[in-house]
Amino acid sequence: MVKRKSIWFNALLMSVLMFFLVACGGGDSTEDVDTSSESDGDEQVTEEGVPEKPDFLKVWVNDEERQLDAYEQIFSNFTDEYGIEVELIPYSMLDQLDGISLDGPSGQGPDLFFQPHDRIGDVHLQGVAAELEFTEEQQARLAGYNESALTSLSYDGIQYGIPAVVETYALFINTDLVDQAPETYEELIETAKAITNGDTYGFLVNPVDYYFMYPFITKDGAYTFGQDADGVYDPEDIGLNVEGAVSAGEDIQSWFDQGLMPQGLTIDIVNGLFMDGQAAMVVNGPWAIQDYLDALGDSLEVVPFPTYNGERLNTHSGNKGWLVNYYTENQYWATELALYITNEESSKIIFEDTGELPAHTSVVIDDEFMNAFFEQTLSAHPMPNIPEMSQIWTPMEEALTFISQGDDVQEVLDEAVHNISENIAIMGQ
């Protein structure tokens, strides 16, 4: 049972308190006293304007052994330099968003967590990541990062993360069939024409996969979604049936009309033909290197995409980076840690230990294959990180299939955009 204080005791206590306050106030004169204080979640600021260092920071690291080993070294380096301990917690990247939504509000979450850029829309809607505000000095450091990778971790103009690693695809070449890598798109097609004969093909790509076909669809000015000056996507502005999309689609259709590509291509068929020496050039990602190397040995070469109208063709990219927990009491130092573990020195460790390409552009990639992918990332467009992107894949796969079969390109793309728009409208209901 809770004991209650009697009324007379409360009255006596109030009298004593009033007497004490009047005595301390120097008679009738009063002074305005600022009784406000920082909230529990605010960082205490030093005289230099920098928040006081916490004793430790908690970080959720994707639970892959190579990543855990790399970050143990990086966190140790951070502790040596800043005197802040870092608690490494293995946690599957794909489970972290669910985890942070539960642990964040309760104060049990980490200071930093790790996510792919295409989940930033969900992160934004759930409100689990802090809106990053950078000091001038921090902003200057961000100039060393891949700009599109940095933008990919923003949503509606709000920066939520700092990119760590990037991934895209490039052009694989069998040097037994190609003497010199094509420098332009026109050279790519001309080389393909010269080599294609019977069961041997000069150039192959999965022709119905929008991810791989993005460079060829967008080369004449087509786009997935329009963007404003701040990079914010407009899902009502779909640029896949504009004039540039139609001209690109007709160009793609000509690959099949001229017999440069067979009908019914899949990525498995592309891989098989290339490894059997029946394809001179193919499009794929770094995950294919080992299989291709086992098949072709010293005859394997990887190069960035060729140029078109003086600019390198833009591939799609997927990026991953560090986000600051919305509920952390250490936002400044969590941001500092994110910048530290993605800087040039730390990015070298990540690449050497995991093989993942850094988002920091100052890193030198001393690998003949991966360097080509790294160079291509500088001309890559991140897949749009808005939920509406999910409605692009199937209609565009169907459209590209019909295009390869000779259907009218404008009609096919109009139908695809119509279906995409309807599906997006249904999402909003």
Order of alpha helices (4+ residues) and beta strands (2+ residues): alpha-beta-alpha-beta-alpha-beta-alpha-alpha-alpha-beta-beta-beta-beta-alpha-beta-alpha-beta-beta-alpha-alpha-beta-alpha-beta-beta-beta-beta-alpha-alpha-beta-alpha-beta-alpha-alpha
